[in-house]
Amino acid sequence: MFDARVDGGNSPETGATAQKVAELQEEVDQLKSAVRSHATVDQAIGVVLAVGRLSPDDAWLVIRDVSMRTNIKVRDVSQQIVDWGRTGVLADALRAELEDQLSRRRERLDAQ
């Protein structure tokens, strides 16, 4: 990690610099997490659009609605869907809600 001390670390500027470096490192960590989460959501959209024969926008709406109705964060729902695509295993409650949302979305699209 960056060491901003040039005077033994006793000046107010050094403390302010160290605080700024810590804040920037926290921001970088948050951005890295957001990028990983976004990639997982994108992968889950791919699984849902393939399974449900939906557009990417409709697949996103299905994931969002599953998240809202199960009270599970979108990134966590997405990770479970990606894992399901790889392993074939999906929690019963999530599977039921996903099937329900896919059915609802298909009905809406068929009615258009």
Secondary structure as UniProt FT lines:
FT   HELIX           12..52
FT   HELIX           56..70
FT   HELIX           74..87
FT   HELIX           92..111
//
